[in-house]
Amino acid sequence: MLGGLLRKVTGGAQGRGGKAGGRQDLVTDITASLVVFLVALPLCIGVAVASGVPAELGIISGVIGGLVVGAVKGSTLQVSGPAAGLAALVADTVADVGVAMLGVIVLFAGLLQIVLGLVKLGRMFQATSVAVVQGMLAGIGVPLMFSQAYPMADAKAPGTALENMAGIPGLLAGILTNPQAMIATLLGIVTIVLSFVWKKVPGPAGKIPAALVAVGIGMLVAALPGVDVKTLQVGNLLASVSLPGAEQFGALTDGAIITAILTFTVIASAESLFTAAAVDRMHSGPRTRYNTELVAQGVGNTVAGVLGALPITAVVARSSANVQAGAKTRLSRTLHGLWLLAFALLLPQVLALIPISVLAGVLVHSGWKLFAPAEFPKMWRQDRGEFAVMTLTTLVIVATALLEGVLFGVAAGIVLAALRMSQTVIRQHLEEDTAKVVMAGNATFLRLPKVIEALEAAAASGKPRIRLDLTGVTHLDHACRNQVEEFTAQQRGLGLRVELLMPGEAKQAEPAGSRTVASAGEVPAGAPLPRRPVAATGEGSAEAGEPSPWPTADAEWFYLDTRPLPEEQSRSSLLG
């Protein structure tokens, strides 16, 4: 069975590089899978603890992320498993509906992902503002850091993100009065420091995952006499599997459960596909097939839901470790799930020696990377509007919940894009007997106040003729068109002459064959405007059966006056 898996996953590499290249890739991929396993093990356990579920469920999700998702051809080097980004959402869901209901939510989220992938909506998740994505990640990272500050001190978090933030002073006071809590906190701090600096260690030691080094140090300290810190309690992996029952499926009529399913679907899909785009930039191998990868993630979450495990997404930390280890094919990400399964089944007693504070420290570091504070000043320098969207998304997520924050961020991004696309320039100019209004750009309802202001100013000018030139407008929505047409009809009803030239009508207004205004469309400066010719009414005015090329006597005459406006008045009358 394992031999067949190896042949299936590495067959493409052998075909490209021959037997020698295939053997070299095989060795490299096996080595890379061990590196990914060492990174994934503490993360799977830490995410489970942070999510408020047994550690075994995190390992099961990691195994599924490797053996199920990893075997599908969606992505080559991206690694999936339980993600820190969903820990806060899972913890809230478990607190509200219980661990048993989590399986049904993950199951149906997986089925929805499969449907989205099959109807080829995988790339839809790329059509999201970068500011919203970064704000979402920061909004996930901040609550994660504060929630894990408590288990890092062997304490229990109060609850919501705001409550966790407010409880930090009391947590610090408790640490200073409890020696064992202080030891646990120091282990967590050492873990965080190692996570930042270990990759700078020269030589082969620097290639060892920092999380693994921190776990080793924590296990040694926890074994010392007089040290009594909380360690991980891991039970039987197979016994932790819990299949959803009729009671859980019956709860699908609850609106809160439906909302949770949609939330998990959107967030897990977006995080996986955003990660895929990031991982593709890390290597020059085959690109991710987004729809196939979305189906793969859905299959993984469906299996995880059936087994009652944690939701699965692509994970940046494991994926980058896979790339940096030199992986070439899907074998590395698939095998790492096999190593997780073997370790949990054969050496569960080793897991019971790991201090919880060390795993919390690993997740605090992950939360800081998700927060990425350097991205905020960078966004401020690049685009202050996007900075506002990014900051608001983060704040709303922290203050409320993930779904509300993301929806708010998407709405804010849409409003920002609409405002920027709706740039309307309106100029006014008064001639001897004419009030002229020239509009250009995109005229939408968002700019309606400026349009109304310009029209009212033209009507109040007291001139007997009003000329509205909208030929420079690239998009005129229904609201603005309706306003202009109503204004024209109203002013004509008052006896004023209103000349209206709408977008796209310049050519239609040209008399066929005329060169007076037609081809150049220009009137020399100082020259009088062309007079309206009146079509002859006698016989022979037009060939039989052919309409006259000139407007009839009762037609409204439209023309384009392109004479430049006086420089001083043009600048003073610029409205938008």
C-alpha positions, 0 to 999 in steps of 0.5 A: 500500500505504501509502495503504491502511494509512493509510486503514485505521488512521485511518478510525475517527478520520475517522468521529468527527471528520470530514475536518478532524479526520481530517486533523489527527489524521493530521498529529499521528500522523505527528509522534508516530510520528517521536518514538516512532521516535527513542525506539525506535531507541537502545532497540532497539539497546541491548536487543539489545546487552544481550541478547547478540545482534546489534543488527540483531535488535533493530531487526527486532523493533522493526519487527515491533512497529510494522508487525505488532503496531501494525496490530492493534486491540488497543490504540490507543496502546501501542507494542511492541518489544524490551523491557529487562525481558526483556534479562536473560532473553534473555541467559541463554537465549542463553548456555545454548542459543544464538541459533539456538534463541532463534527457536524459543522466541520462535515457540512463545511467540507461538503460546501467546499467540495461544491464550491470547488466543483462549480469552479469558484475556487478563484473567487476567494482571490477577489478579496482586498489584500487589506481585508485579508491582512486585517482578518489575519491580524484580527485572528492573531491578536485574540490568539496571543491574548488567549494563549497568555493564560495557558502560558501561565497555567491559568484559564482564559476568562472568555472573549478577546476583550475579557482576555485583554482586560484580565492581563493585569490580574494574570500578571499579579497571579504569576508574581505570587505563584512560583510554579506559574512563574516557571511555566511562564518563563518556559513560554517566554523562552519558547517565544524567544527561540521561535524568533531567533533560532533560525539565525543559529549557524550550522545544521542546528539552525535547521531544526524547527524552533518549536521542537527545540522548545518542546525538548527544553520544556520536557527537560525542565518539567522533569526536574525535581520541584517543578510542577507545571501542567503537561499535556494529557493525551489519551487513546487516539482511536478512542477519541473518534466520535461519530456525529449522531442523529441528535447532532444532525437534527440541530441543523435546523438551528440558525446559529449552526447554519451560520457557523457552517458558513463561517467555517466554509468561508474562513477555511477556504479563504485561508487555504487559498490565500496560503496557496498563493503565498506558497506558490511564490516560495517555489518555482514548481507546479502552480496550485490548481485552486478549484482542485485544492478547494475540493481537496480541502473539502474532502479533508474537512468532510472526513474530519467532520465524520471523525469529530476532529478539528477543521483543516486548512492550509497552514503557512508555517508547515508549508514554508518548512516544507519548501525550505526543506527542499520538497519536490513532490506531494509525497512530503506533505502526504508522508508527514501525516503518516509520521503523525499517525505512527507517533501518536499510536506508538509513542503516546506517553512521550506526548504526556511530557510536554508542558502546556505553557510551551505549546502556548508559547508556540501559538503566541508566536504564531499569533504575532506572525498573523498580527504582523504589526509591520504591515500596518505602517507599510499599508499606511505608506502605500494606501491610506484608504486600504489602511483604514479598511485593514485597521477597521477589519482588525478592530471589528474582529477583535471587538465582535467575532471573525465573521462579523469582522470579515463581512464588515471589512469586505463591505468597507472595501467595496465602499472604498472601491466604489468611491474611487471608481466614482470620480466625476469632474464637473466644470461650469462656465458662463458665456454671453447667453449660455450656462455651460456644464461639462461632466467627465469621469464616472457619474454614479449615485455617490456623486449625485450631490455634486451633479445636482449642485452643478445643475442648480447653479446653471439654472440659477445663473439666469441665462436663457440657454443651458448646455449640458455636455456629458460626452466625457462621462465614461459611465452614467448610472441610472440615478445620475441619468434620471436626475439630468433628464428630469432637470432638462425636462423641467427647465424646458418646461420653464421656457429655457433652451436646454441643449443636452449631449449624452455619452455616446451621442456625439457621432449621432449628432453629426450631420452625415457628410458635414465637415463643419463639425463632423469629422474634427468635431472642433470649432475654432476659437472665437468662431460662432457656433454652427447654426441648425440647418433646417431640412427641406420639405419639398419634393426631392429633398431626399431620395425615395425611401431614404431618410434625410441625413439632416435633422427635421425642422422639429428635431432637437439639435445636439452638438459638441462645443469643444472650444477651450474654456477661459483658463481663469474661470475654468479653475475657479468653477471646478467642482469635483 
